[in-house]
Amino acid sequence: MDDSEVFYEVLPSGWWTLAVVVFGFVVFLALLIMLLVSGSKFHDPPGSVPTTPGSCYPFCTATSAAPEPLQP
C-alpha cells in the first residue's frame, strides 16, 4: 500500500473542504488587516489636540470655578 493511500484512508472525507475554507478565511483576514493598516501613517508625529471655544464646564476634570449663568 502506498503512503498516500493510507493518508486518505485515515482522514475524514470532508477535511479538505474545511482546510480550504479555513485557509481562505485566514488569507481574507490578512488582506483586510493589511488594507486597514496600509493607510496609517505611523511615522508622522501626532497632531495637536483640538481645543474648543468657551468653557468646558460640565466635562472638565480640572478644578476651576463654574461659569456664571448668562443674564438675559
N, CA, C and O atoms as a Tinker XYZ file with bonds, in Angstrom:
   288  protein
     1  N      0.839000   -1.172000    0.000000    73     2
     2  CA     0.000000    0.000000    0.000000    64     1     3
     3  C      0.887000    1.239000    0.000000    63     2     4     5
     4  O      1.891000    1.299000    0.711000    81     3
     5  N      0.512000    2.209000   -0.792000    73     3     6
     6  CA     1.268000    3.456000   -0.915000    64     5     7
     7  C      0.953000    4.363000    0.278000    63     6     8     9
     8  O     -0.123000    4.267000    0.867000    81     7
     9  N      1.904000    5.250000    0.632000    73     7    10
    10  CA     1.698000    6.153000    1.761000    64     9    11
    11  C      0.522000    7.095000    1.538000    63    10    12    13
    12  O     -0.203000    7.412000    2.481000    81    11
    13  N      0.325000    7.542000    0.312000    73    11    14
    14  CA    -0.772000    8.468000    0.038000    64    13    15
    15  C     -2.130000    7.792000    0.226000    63    14    16    17
    16  O     -3.089000    8.454000    0.624000    81    15
    17  N     -2.233000    6.505000   -0.049000    73    15    18
    18  CA    -3.485000    5.794000    0.163000    64    17    19
    19  C     -3.824000    5.720000    1.648000    63    18    20    21
    20  O     -4.983000    5.874000    2.033000    81    19
    21  N     -2.830000    5.489000    2.463000    73    19    22
    22  CA    -3.040000    5.441000    3.910000    64    21    23
    23  C     -3.454000    6.827000    4.403000    63    22    24    25
    24  O     -4.318000    6.952000    5.271000    81    23
    25  N     -2.843000    7.844000    3.855000    73    23    26
    26  CA    -3.151000    9.227000    4.242000    64    25    27
    27  C     -4.624000    9.536000    4.010000    63    26    28    29
    28  O     -5.270000   10.127000    4.875000    81    27
    29  N     -5.165000    9.149000    2.864000    73    27    30
    30  CA    -6.558000    9.436000    2.546000    64    29    31
    31  C     -7.535000    8.518000    3.280000    63    30    32    33
    32  O     -8.691000    8.891000    3.477000    81    31
    33  N     -7.095000    7.323000    3.688000    73    31    34
    34  CA    -7.971000    6.423000    4.423000    64    33    35
    35  C     -8.144000    6.858000    5.870000    63    34    36    37
    36  O     -9.208000    6.647000    6.450000    81    35
    37  N     -7.124000    7.461000    6.462000    73    35    38
    38  CA    -7.161000    7.833000    7.872000    64    37    39
    39  C     -7.980000    9.096000    8.093000    63    38    40    41
    40  O     -8.705000    9.195000    9.083000    81    39
    41  N     -7.878000   10.058000    7.191000    73    39    42
    42  CA    -8.564000   11.334000    7.369000    64    41    43
    43  C    -10.029000   11.233000    6.960000    63    42    44    45
    44  O    -10.384000   10.458000    6.072000    81    43
    45  N    -10.881000   12.028000    7.619000    73    43    46
    46  CA   -12.296000   12.047000    7.206000    64    45    47
    47  C    -12.456000   12.614000    5.792000    63    46    48    49
    48  O    -11.553000   13.269000    5.271000    81    47
    49  N    -13.594000   12.358000    5.190000    73    47    50
    50  CA   -13.782000   12.744000    3.786000    64    49    51
    51  C    -13.927000   14.248000    3.588000    63    50    52    53
    52  O    -13.566000   14.735000    2.516000    81    51
    53  N    -14.433000   15.017000    4.557000    73    51    54
    54  CA   -14.665000   16.436000    4.364000    64    53    55
    55  C    -13.552000   17.323000    4.868000    63    54    56    57
    56  O    -13.732000   18.540000    4.912000    81    55
    57  N    -12.430000   16.790000    5.245000    73    55    58
    58  CA   -11.358000   17.601000    5.831000    64    57    59
    59  C    -10.773000   18.562000    4.821000    63    58    60    61
    60  O    -10.374000   19.669000    5.183000    81    59
    61  N    -10.712000   18.162000    3.547000    73    59    62
    62  CA   -10.082000   19.005000    2.524000    64    61    63
    63  C    -10.879000   20.294000    2.312000    63    62    64    65
    64  O    -10.299000   21.372000    2.185000    81    63
    65  N    -12.181000   20.180000    2.276000    73    63    66
    66  CA   -13.039000   21.350000    2.107000    64    65    67
    67  C    -12.900000   22.280000    3.301000    63    66    68    69
    68  O    -12.784000   23.493000    3.125000    81    67
    69  N    -12.908000   21.738000    4.504000    73    67    70
    70  CA   -12.741000   22.544000    5.707000    64    69    71
    71  C    -11.385000   23.243000    5.715000    63    70    72    73
    72  O    -11.297000   24.408000    6.101000    81    71
    73  N    -10.336000   22.556000    5.297000    73    71    74
    74  CA    -9.000000   23.159000    5.268000    64    73    75
    75  C     -8.946000   24.305000    4.254000    63    74    76    77
    76  O     -8.320000   25.329000    4.528000    81    75
    77  N     -9.576000   24.158000    3.112000    73    75    78
    78  CA    -9.579000   25.202000    2.095000    64    77    79
    79  C    -10.377000   26.413000    2.571000    63    78    80    81
    80  O     -9.962000   27.549000    2.341000    81    79
    81  N    -11.506000   26.191000    3.226000    73    79    82
    82  CA   -12.320000   27.292000    3.734000    64    81    83
    83  C    -11.570000   28.049000    4.826000    63    82    84    85
    84  O    -11.567000   29.280000    4.827000    81    83
    85  N    -10.939000   27.343000    5.746000    73    83    86
    86  CA   -10.174000   27.989000    6.818000    64    85    87
    87  C     -8.990000   28.758000    6.235000    63    86    88    89
    88  O     -8.711000   29.876000    6.666000    81    87
    89  N     -8.302000   28.183000    5.277000    73    87    90
    90  CA    -7.183000   28.871000    4.638000    64    89    91
    91  C     -7.664000   30.130000    3.917000    63    90    92    93
    92  O     -7.013000   31.171000    3.990000    81    91
    93  N     -8.788000   30.043000    3.228000    73    91    94
    94  CA    -9.340000   31.212000    2.548000    64    93    95
    95  C     -9.728000   32.308000    3.526000    63    94    96    97
    96  O     -9.510000   33.488000    3.253000    81    95
    97  N    -10.302000   31.927000    4.667000    73    95    98
    98  CA   -10.664000   32.915000    5.682000    64    97    99
    99  C     -9.424000   33.584000    6.261000    63    98   100   101
   100  O     -9.433000   34.793000    6.490000    81    99
   101  N     -8.370000   32.833000    6.499000    73    99   102
   102  CA    -7.127000   33.401000    7.032000    64   101   103
   103  C     -6.516000   34.373000    6.028000    63   102   104   105
   104  O     -6.040000   35.440000    6.416000    81   103
   105  N     -6.524000   34.022000    4.751000    73   103   106
   106  CA    -5.992000   34.916000    3.716000    64   105   107
   107  C     -6.839000   36.176000    3.626000    63   106   108   109
   108  O     -6.294000   37.273000    3.504000    81   107
   109  N     -8.164000   36.043000    3.685000    73   107   110
   110  CA    -9.055000   37.195000    3.636000    64   109   111
   111  C     -8.803000   38.116000    4.834000    63   110   112   113
   112  O     -8.735000   39.335000    4.672000    81   111
   113  N     -8.667000   37.553000    6.012000    73   111   114
   114  CA    -8.412000   38.348000    7.216000    64   113   115
   115  C     -7.067000   39.063000    7.126000    63   114   116   117
   116  O     -6.958000   40.225000    7.518000    81   115
   117  N     -6.059000   38.393000    6.621000    73   115   118
   118  CA    -4.741000   39.023000    6.470000    64   117   119
   119  C     -4.798000   40.178000    5.464000    63   118   120   121
   120  O     -4.196000   41.226000    5.698000    81   119
   121  N     -5.506000   40.002000    4.364000    73   119   122
   122  CA    -5.633000   41.078000    3.381000    64   121   123
   123  C     -6.432000   42.254000    3.936000    63   122   124   125
   124  O     -6.109000   43.407000    3.650000    81   123
   125  N     -7.458000   41.983000    4.715000    73   123   126
   126  CA    -8.248000   43.043000    5.325000    64   125   127
   127  C     -7.413000   43.851000    6.317000    63   126   128   129
   128  O     -7.479000   45.080000    6.326000    81   127
   129  N     -6.647000   43.182000    7.133000    73   127   130
   130  CA    -5.775000   43.884000    8.087000    64   129   131
   131  C     -4.726000   44.690000    7.337000    63   130   132   133
   132  O     -4.437000   45.825000    7.714000    81   131
   133  N     -4.156000   44.127000    6.292000    73   131   134
   134  CA    -3.155000   44.842000    5.506000    64   133   135
   135  C     -3.761000   46.086000    4.859000    63   134   136   137
   136  O     -3.105000   47.125000    4.787000    81   135
   137  N     -4.992000   45.994000    4.391000    73   135   138
   138  CA    -5.666000   47.141000    3.785000    64   137   139
   139  C     -5.926000   48.233000    4.816000    63   138   140   141
   140  O     -5.729000   49.413000    4.526000    81   139
   141  N     -6.360000   47.863000    6.000000    73   139   142
   142  CA    -6.644000   48.846000    7.041000    64   141   143
   143  C     -5.381000   49.527000    7.561000    63   142   144   145
   144  O     -5.399000   50.722000    7.855000    81   143
   145  N     -4.302000   48.790000    7.676000    73   143   146
   146  CA    -3.065000   49.338000    8.227000    64   145   147
   147  C     -2.285000   50.116000    7.181000    63   146   148   149
   148  O     -1.499000   50.993000    7.541000    81   147
   149  N     -2.472000   49.830000    5.909000    73   147   150
   150  CA    -1.669000   50.478000    4.874000    64   149   151
   151  C     -1.939000   51.978000    4.787000    63   150   152   153
   152  O     -1.059000   52.723000    4.356000    81   151
   153  N     -3.109000   52.444000    5.177000    73   151   154
   154  CA    -3.426000   53.864000    5.124000    64   153   155
   155  C     -2.918000   54.644000    6.323000    63   154   156   157
   156  O     -2.951000   55.875000    6.316000    81   155
   157  N     -2.449000   53.950000    7.350000    73   155   158
   158  CA    -1.972000   54.636000    8.555000    64   157   159
   159  C     -0.584000   55.197000    8.323000    63   158   160   161
   160  O      0.228000   54.618000    7.603000    81   159
   161  N     -0.331000   56.327000    8.943000    73   159   162
   162  CA     0.985000   56.964000    8.834000    64   161   163
   163  C      1.617000   56.966000   10.218000    63   162   164   165
   164  O      1.537000   57.952000   10.950000    81   163
   165  N      2.239000   55.861000   10.562000    73   163   166
   166  CA     2.806000   55.693000   11.890000    64   165   167
   167  C      4.042000   56.563000   12.096000    63   166   168   169
   168  O      4.369000   56.897000   13.236000    81   167
   169  N      4.731000   56.935000   11.033000    73   167   170
   170  CA     5.968000   57.708000   11.167000    64   169   171
   171  C      5.706000   59.203000   11.342000    63   170   172   173
   172  O      6.618000   59.930000   11.734000    81   171
   173  N      4.501000   59.685000   11.069000    73   171   174
   174  CA     4.183000   61.099000   11.247000    64   173   175
   175  C      3.979000   61.412000   12.729000    63   174   176   177
   176  O      3.418000   60.595000   13.460000    81   175
   177  N      4.426000   62.580000   13.177000    73   175   178
   178  CA     4.183000   62.939000   14.579000    64   177   179
   179  C      2.691000   63.200000   14.791000    63   178   180   181
   180  O      1.991000   63.608000   13.864000    81   179
   181  N      2.209000   62.964000   16.003000    73   179   182
   182  CA     0.786000   63.200000   16.246000    64   181   183
   183  C      0.453000   64.680000   16.140000    63   182   184   185
   184  O      1.272000   65.532000   16.485000    81   183
   185  N     -0.731000   64.980000   15.671000    73   183   186
   186  CA    -1.173000   66.358000   15.517000    64   185   187
   187  C     -1.508000   66.981000   16.866000    63   186   188   189
   188  O     -1.491000   66.311000   17.899000    81   187
   189  N     -1.806000   68.252000   16.837000    73   187   190
   190  CA    -2.162000   68.927000   18.076000    64   189   191
   191  C     -3.600000   68.578000   18.454000    63   190   192   193
   192  O     -4.426000   68.251000   17.602000    81   191
   193  N     -3.866000   68.654000   19.727000    73   191   194
   194  CA    -5.199000   68.353000   20.223000    64   193   195
   195  C     -6.097000   69.546000   19.941000    63   194   196   197
   196  O     -5.753000   70.664000   20.323000    81   195
   197  N     -7.224000   69.351000   19.294000    73   195   198
   198  CA    -8.096000   70.489000   19.002000    64   197   199
   199  C     -8.703000   71.056000   20.290000    63   198   200   201
   200  O     -9.070000   70.314000   21.201000    81   199
   201  N     -8.796000   72.358000   20.342000    73   199   202
   202  CA    -9.396000   73.000000   21.502000    64   201   203
   203  C    -10.767000   73.538000   21.120000    63   202   204   205
   204  O    -11.008000   73.914000   19.973000    81   203
   205  N    -11.635000   73.565000   22.076000    73   203   206
   206  CA   -12.977000   74.072000   21.823000    64   205   207
   207  C    -13.095000   75.477000   22.383000    63   206   208   209
   208  O    -12.487000   75.790000   23.407000    81   207
   209  N    -13.863000   76.319000   21.732000    73   207   210
   210  CA   -14.040000   77.674000   22.253000    64   209   211
   211  C    -14.961000   77.646000   23.469000    63   210   212   213
   212  O    -15.868000   76.817000   23.550000    81   211
   213  N    -14.728000   78.535000   24.392000    73   211   214
   214  CA   -15.601000   78.654000   25.554000    64   213   215
   215  C    -15.206000   77.711000   26.668000    63   214   216   217
   216  O    -14.123000   77.126000   26.667000    81   215
   217  N    -16.092000   77.585000   27.594000    73   215   218
   218  CA   -15.831000   76.780000   28.778000    64   217   219
   219  C    -16.172000   75.318000   28.516000    63   218   220   221
   220  O    -17.062000   74.998000   27.728000    81   219
   221  N    -15.462000   74.469000   29.178000    73   219   222
   222  CA   -15.751000   73.039000   29.083000    64   221   223
   223  C    -16.328000   72.559000   30.411000    63   222   224   225
   224  O    -16.104000   71.419000   30.818000    81   223
   225  N    -17.065000   73.428000   31.076000    73   223   226
   226  CA   -17.512000   73.230000   32.453000    64   225   227
   227  C    -18.047000   71.823000   32.762000    63   226   228   229
   228  O    -17.527000   71.200000   33.688000    81   227
   229  N    -19.020000   71.294000   32.074000    73   227   230
   230  CA   -19.547000   70.007000   32.535000    64   229   231
   231  C    -18.589000   68.851000   32.309000    63   230   232   233
   232  O    -18.733000   67.801000   32.936000    81   231
   233  N    -17.610000   69.022000   31.424000    73   231   234
   234  CA   -16.755000   67.907000   31.052000    64   233   235
   235  C    -15.332000   68.036000   31.568000    63   234   236   237
   236  O    -14.578000   67.066000   31.489000    81   235
   237  N    -14.936000   69.167000   32.083000    73   235   238
   238  CA   -13.568000   69.378000   32.538000    64   237   239
   239  C    -13.302000   68.611000   33.826000    63   238   240   241
   240  O    -14.177000   68.470000   34.680000    81   239
   241  N    -12.078000   68.122000   33.942000    73   239   242
   242  CA   -11.680000   67.463000   35.180000    64   241   243
   243  C    -10.811000   68.379000   36.026000    63   242   244   245
   244  O    -10.539000   68.065000   37.185000    81   243
   245  N    -10.373000   69.498000   35.477000    73   243   246
   246  CA    -9.563000   70.450000   36.231000    64   245   247
   247  C    -10.456000   71.163000   37.240000    63   246   248   249
   248  O    -11.646000   71.366000   36.998000    81   247
   249  N     -9.879000   71.534000   38.350000    73   247   250
   250  CA   -10.671000   72.227000   39.370000    64   249   251
   251  C    -10.638000   73.718000   39.094000    63   250   252   253
   252  O     -9.638000   74.392000   39.339000    81   251
   253  N    -11.725000   74.207000   38.593000    73   251   254
   254  CA   -11.861000   75.637000   38.324000    64   253   255
   255  C    -13.281000   76.037000   38.704000    63   254   256   257
   256  O    -14.153000   75.187000   38.885000    81   255
   257  N    -13.495000   77.312000   38.818000    73   255   258
   258  CA   -14.830000   77.809000   39.199000    64   257   259
   259  C    -15.809000   77.567000   38.068000    63   258   260   261
   260  O    -15.454000   77.627000   36.891000    81   259
   261  N    -17.026000   77.297000   38.440000    73   259   262
   262  CA   -18.081000   77.090000   37.451000    64   261   263
   263  C    -18.387000   78.407000   36.776000    63   262   264   265
   264  O    -18.317000   79.448000   37.429000    81   263
   265  N    -18.721000   78.409000   35.506000    73   263   266
   266  CA   -19.045000   79.661000   34.819000    64   265   267
   267  C    -20.333000   80.257000   35.356000    63   266   268   269
   268  O    -21.239000   79.544000   35.789000    81   267
   269  N    -20.393000   81.543000   35.321000    73   267   270
   270  CA   -21.591000   82.256000   35.763000    64   269   271
   271  C    -22.685000   82.105000   34.704000    63   270   272   273
   272  O    -22.396000   82.145000   33.508000    81   271
   273  N    -23.926000   81.933000   35.130000    73   271   274
   274  CA   -25.016000   81.841000   34.139000    64   273   275
   275  C    -25.218000   83.183000   33.457000    63   274   276   277
   276  O    -25.001000   84.235000   34.060000    81   275
   277  N    -25.630000   83.143000   32.209000    73   275   278
   278  CA   -25.856000   84.366000   31.443000    64   277   279
   279  C    -27.106000   85.077000   31.938000    63   278   280   281
   280  O    -28.122000   84.437000   32.210000    81   279
   281  N    -27.035000   86.378000   32.053000    73   279   282
   282  CA   -28.189000   87.177000   32.477000    64   281   283
   283  C    -28.884000   87.732000   31.232000    63   282   284   285
   284  O    -28.235000   88.370000   30.403000    81   283
   285  N    -30.173000   87.503000   31.089000    73   283   286
   286  CA   -30.875000   87.995000   29.901000    64   285   287
   287  C    -31.158000   89.476000   29.949000    63   286   288
   288  O    -31.743000   90.024000   29.014000    81   287
